[in-house]
Amino acid sequence: MAALAWLLIPVAAAVAAALWGSWAARNRKVGDVAELAGYERFRAAMERRDSSASSGSDAA
């Protein structure tokens, strides 16, 4: 019975490794789309800030 217990440890580790590997290799396209949209909003905000700052600083 002790031999079966020692055999169960590497089998459980192999199952855990297979589950983690399938989770790590999953398709993550949804997150990339959201990040790219956020980056595009950031760029648009920075462009608006640059254009308003350059027109307002000439008067000073």
N, CA and C of each residue as an Amber inpcrd file, in Angstrom:
protein
   180
   0.8080000  -1.1920000   0.0000000   0.0000000   0.0000000   0.0000000
   0.8550000   1.2610000   0.0000000   2.0080000   1.2200000   0.6800000
   2.8960000   2.3740000   0.7120000   3.4660000   2.6690000  -0.6740000
   3.6920000   1.6170000  -1.4600000   4.1990000   1.8260000  -2.8090000
   3.1870000   2.5740000  -3.6690000   1.9210000   2.2910000  -3.4780000
   0.8850000   3.0080000  -4.2320000   0.8150000   4.4750000  -3.8290000
   1.0490000   4.7500000  -2.5590000   1.0590000   6.1390000  -2.0990000
   2.2120000   6.9010000  -2.7380000   3.3930000   6.2770000  -2.8230000
   4.5370000   6.9390000  -3.4510000   4.3330000   7.0920000  -4.9580000
   3.5840000   6.2120000  -5.5780000   3.2930000   6.3280000  -6.9980000
   2.2620000   7.4250000  -7.2590000   1.3920000   7.6610000  -6.2930000
   0.3550000   8.6690000  -6.4530000   0.9440000  10.0880000  -6.4880000
   2.0290000  10.3310000  -5.8050000   2.6350000  11.6640000  -5.7510000
   3.0830000  12.1370000  -7.1420000   3.8810000  11.3770000  -7.9000000
   4.2590000  11.8620000  -9.2300000   3.0870000  11.9030000 -10.2110000
   2.1210000  11.0080000 -10.0420000   0.9460000  11.0410000 -10.9180000
   0.1510000  12.3250000 -10.6640000  -0.0360000  12.6770000  -9.4190000
  -0.7460000  13.9100000  -9.0820000   0.0320000  15.1340000  -9.5790000
   1.3510000  15.0970000  -9.4760000   2.1660000  16.2040000  -9.9760000
   2.0550000  16.3170000 -11.4940000   2.0050000  15.2050000 -12.1940000
   1.8650000  15.2290000 -13.6510000   0.5070000  15.7770000 -14.0620000
  -0.5370000  15.4120000 -13.3440000  -1.8730000  15.9430000 -13.6410000
  -1.9090000  17.4450000 -13.3820000  -1.3220000  17.8740000 -12.2720000
  -1.2780000  19.3030000 -11.9620000  -0.4780000  20.0660000 -13.0180000
   0.6260000  19.4980000 -13.4790000   1.4350000  20.1480000 -14.5080000
   0.6770000  20.2330000 -15.8340000  -0.0660000  19.2010000 -16.1620000
  -0.8560000  19.2250000 -17.3990000  -1.9570000  20.2740000 -17.3250000
  -2.6130000  20.3790000 -16.1880000  -3.6420000  21.4080000 -16.0260000
  -3.0550000  22.8070000 -16.1070000  -1.9320000  23.0280000 -15.4360000
  -1.2960000  24.3400000 -15.4770000  -0.8190000  24.6680000 -16.8910000
  -0.2690000  23.6930000 -17.5940000   0.1970000  23.9210000 -18.9650000
  -0.9320000  24.2860000 -19.9090000  -2.0540000  23.6190000 -19.7650000
  -3.1870000  23.9640000 -20.6300000  -3.7410000  25.3420000 -20.2790000
  -3.6990000  25.7130000 -19.0080000  -4.1620000  27.0460000 -18.6120000
  -3.2020000  28.1300000 -19.1050000  -1.9080000  27.8790000 -19.0390000
  -0.9200000  28.8670000 -19.4550000  -0.9210000  29.0670000 -20.9690000
  -1.2950000  28.0470000 -21.7230000  -1.2800000  28.1360000 -23.1900000
  -2.6400000  28.5200000 -23.7610000  -3.5470000  28.9780000 -22.9230000
  -4.8860000  29.3010000 -23.4120000  -4.8400000  30.5030000 -24.3550000
  -5.9030000  30.6760000 -25.0910000  -6.0080000  31.7720000 -26.0490000
  -6.3890000  33.0440000 -25.2940000  -5.6060000  34.0900000 -25.4550000
  -5.8290000  35.3240000 -24.7010000  -6.1560000  36.5070000 -25.6090000
  -6.8710000  36.2990000 -26.6840000  -7.1560000  37.3840000 -27.6150000
  -8.0410000  38.4590000 -27.0010000  -8.9020000  38.1080000 -26.0890000
  -9.8200000  39.0880000 -25.5070000  -9.0430000  40.1540000 -24.7480000
  -8.0490000  39.7760000 -23.9680000  -7.2670000  40.7430000 -23.1990000
  -6.4580000  41.6660000 -24.0750000  -5.9430000  41.1700000 -25.1790000
  -5.1510000  42.0090000 -26.0640000  -5.9990000  43.0940000 -26.7030000
  -7.2200000  42.7550000 -27.0860000  -8.1010000  43.7360000 -27.7160000
  -8.4210000  44.8540000 -26.7320000  -8.7020000  44.5050000 -25.4970000
  -9.0140000  45.5220000 -24.4910000  -7.7970000  46.3940000 -24.2120000
  -6.6130000  45.7980000 -24.1550000  -5.4080000  46.5920000 -23.9120000
  -5.1040000  47.5230000 -25.0690000  -5.2790000  47.0540000 -26.2880000
  -5.0320000  47.9110000 -27.4410000  -6.0240000  49.0600000 -27.5030000
  -7.2620000  48.8150000 -27.1430000  -8.2550000  49.8930000 -27.1160000
  -7.8830000  50.9200000 -26.0520000  -7.4370000  50.4730000 -24.9070000
  -7.0020000  51.3950000 -23.8570000  -5.7910000  52.2070000 -24.2820000
  -4.8630000  51.5870000 -24.9720000  -3.6860000  52.3140000 -25.4570000
  -4.0860000  53.3520000 -26.4970000  -5.0520000  53.0240000 -27.3470000
  -5.5170000  53.9780000 -28.3570000  -6.1950000  55.1750000 -27.6840000
  -6.9700000  54.9320000 -26.6300000  -7.5790000  56.0470000 -25.8920000
  -6.4980000  56.9090000 -25.2360000  -5.4540000  56.2800000 -24.7180000
  -4.3500000  57.0200000 -24.1070000  -3.6580000  57.9010000 -25.1300000
  -3.3750000  57.3470000 -26.3140000  -2.7240000  58.1410000 -27.3630000
  -3.5930000  59.3080000 -27.7930000  -4.8920000  59.0780000 -27.9300000
  -5.7910000  60.1630000 -28.3260000  -5.8150000  61.2590000 -27.2600000
  -5.8160000  60.8750000 -25.9910000  -5.8140000  61.8640000 -24.9140000
  -4.5140000  62.6580000 -24.9130000  -3.3970000  62.0080000 -25.1590000
  -2.1180000  62.7210000 -25.1890000  -2.0430000  63.6760000 -26.3790000
  -2.6060000  63.2730000 -27.5170000  -2.6150000  64.1660000 -28.6760000
  -3.4810000  65.3870000 -28.4030000  -4.6290000  65.1970000 -27.7450000
  -5.4780000  66.3400000 -27.4040000  -4.7540000  67.2650000 -26.4350000
  -4.0350000  66.6980000 -25.4880000  -3.3130000  67.4960000 -24.5010000
  -2.1950000  68.2890000 -25.1670000  -1.4700000  67.6740000 -26.0910000
  -0.3910000  68.3700000 -26.7890000  -0.9230000  69.5160000 -27.6320000
  -2.0200000  69.3250000 -28.3190000  -2.5390000  70.3800000 -29.1830000
  -3.0950000  71.5450000 -28.3500000  -3.7310000  71.2720000 -27.2080000
  -4.2500000  72.3480000 -26.3780000  -3.1200000  73.0520000 -25.6490000
  -2.0690000  72.3450000 -25.2660000  -0.9460000  72.9610000 -24.5480000
  -0.1260000  73.8390000 -25.4930000   0.0460000  73.4550000 -26.7300000
   0.8480000  74.2450000 -27.6540000   0.1200000  75.5100000 -28.0830000
  -1.2000000  75.4820000 -28.1700000  -1.9410000  76.6910000 -28.5630000
  -2.0610000  77.6630000 -27.4140000  -2.0870000  77.1950000 -26.1690000
  -2.2360000  78.0620000 -25.0160000  -0.9160000  78.6370000 -24.5210000
   0.2040000  78.0220000 -24.8120000   1.4930000  78.4890000 -24.2720000
   2.0820000  79.6220000 -25.0990000   1.5860000  79.8810000 -26.3020000
   2.1200000  80.9560000 -27.1350000   1.7680000  82.3220000 -26.5810000
   0.6840000  82.4470000 -25.8460000   0.2500000  83.7270000 -25.3210000
   1.1160000  84.1700000 -24.1520000   1.7910000  83.2900000 -23.4780000
   2.5530000  83.6450000 -22.2790000   3.9200000  84.0950000 -22.5880000
